[in-house]
């Protein structure tokens, strides 16, 4: 082997070591990214569960808020029924039906 070939071989070995080191660092980073992906997937699942819970809570609150108005509507309906029934009875009595 001549001097040029020897220098090239040393250079190639140094580059090989440098590349191996860089690849090891990249492997470590890829593993960290993989771990991060798993963690984000878990967080996404938890956020989805929270979203569903909030949706249920919002519906419950809506139902609670509508409950008094439903009662009021029923009371008004009952009062109107009594008044209309009384008015019809009054009209029938006035017309001579007993």
Secondary structure by P-SEA (a helix, b strand, c coil): ccaaaaaaaaaaaaaaaaaaaaaaaaaaaaaaaaaaaaaaaaaaaaaaaaaaaaaaaaaaaaaaaaaaaaaaaaaaaaaaaaaaaaaaaaaaaaaccc
